[in-house]
């Protein structure tokens, strides 16, 4: 983990954030001996946020209903 003095962190804050993103954490040390660890926060995404499927052509009503019926048969 890379360590920075408070003055270095203040002067190079953008670079410090990038370093934390790459390495997972950076330490900032004050003159009085206190030390702080800066870590990136995990991005929160919805479990329902999934990529869509691009079809080569639109499904017909009949094809869609057949697909639903087939998937239900698998769980009976």
C-alpha positions as CSV (number, residue, x, y, z in Angstrom):
1,X,0.0,0.0,0.0
2,X,1.4,3.4,-1.0
3,X,1.7,6.0,1.7
4,X,1.5,9.8,1.3
5,X,2.0,12.6,3.7
6,X,-1.0,14.9,4.2
7,X,0.7,17.6,2.2
8,X,1.4,15.2,-0.7
9,X,-2.2,13.9,-0.6
10,X,-3.6,17.4,-0.7
11,X,-1.4,18.5,-3.6
12,X,-2.0,15.4,-5.7
13,X,-5.5,14.4,-4.7
14,X,-6.6,13.3,-8.2
15,X,-3.5,11.0,-8.5
16,X,-4.1,9.7,-5.0
17,X,-7.7,8.7,-5.9
18,X,-6.5,7.0,-9.0
19,X,-3.8,5.1,-7.1
20,X,-6.4,3.9,-4.5
21,X,-8.7,2.8,-7.4
22,X,-5.8,0.8,-9.0
23,X,-4.2,-0.7,-5.8
24,X,-7.3,-0.9,-3.5
25,X,-6.1,1.5,-0.8
26,X,-3.6,4.3,0.0
27,X,-2.5,5.5,3.4
28,X,-2.4,9.2,4.4
29,X,-0.2,10.1,7.3
30,X,-0.4,13.3,9.3
31,X,2.5,15.0,11.1
32,X,1.0,14.2,14.5
33,X,1.3,10.4,13.6
34,X,-2.3,9.8,12.8
35,X,-2.8,7.5,9.8
36,X,-5.8,7.1,7.5
37,X,-6.5,4.5,4.8
38,X,-8.4,5.6,1.7
39,X,-10.2,2.8,-0.1
40,X,-12.5,3.0,-3.1
41,X,-16.2,2.2,-2.4
42,X,-17.7,-0.7,-4.3
43,X,-20.1,0.4,-7.0
44,X,-23.6,-0.4,-6.2
45,X,-25.6,-1.8,-9.2
46,X,-29.0,-3.3,-9.3
47,X,-29.1,-7.1,-9.6
48,X,-31.8,-6.5,-12.2
49,X,-29.5,-4.4,-14.4
50,X,-28.6,-6.9,-17.1
51,X,-27.7,-6.3,-20.7
52,X,-30.5,-6.8,-23.2
53,X,-30.4,-9.3,-26.1
54,X,-30.2,-8.1,-29.6
55,X,-32.3,-10.3,-31.9
56,X,-31.7,-10.6,-35.6
57,X,-35.4,-10.2,-36.1
58,X,-38.4,-9.5,-33.9
59,X,-40.1,-12.5,-32.3
60,X,-43.7,-13.2,-33.4
61,X,-46.4,-13.6,-30.8
62,X,-46.6,-17.3,-31.5
63,X,-42.8,-17.8,-31.0
64,X,-42.9,-15.8,-27.8
65,X,-45.7,-17.9,-26.3
66,X,-44.1,-21.1,-27.4
67,X,-40.9,-20.1,-25.6
68,X,-42.8,-19.2,-22.4
69,X,-44.6,-22.6,-22.5
70,X,-41.3,-24.5,-23.1
71,X,-39.6,-22.8,-20.2
72,X,-42.6,-23.6,-17.9
73,X,-42.4,-27.3,-18.9
74,X,-38.8,-27.4,-17.7
75,X,-40.0,-26.6,-14.1
76,X,-43.0,-28.9,-13.9
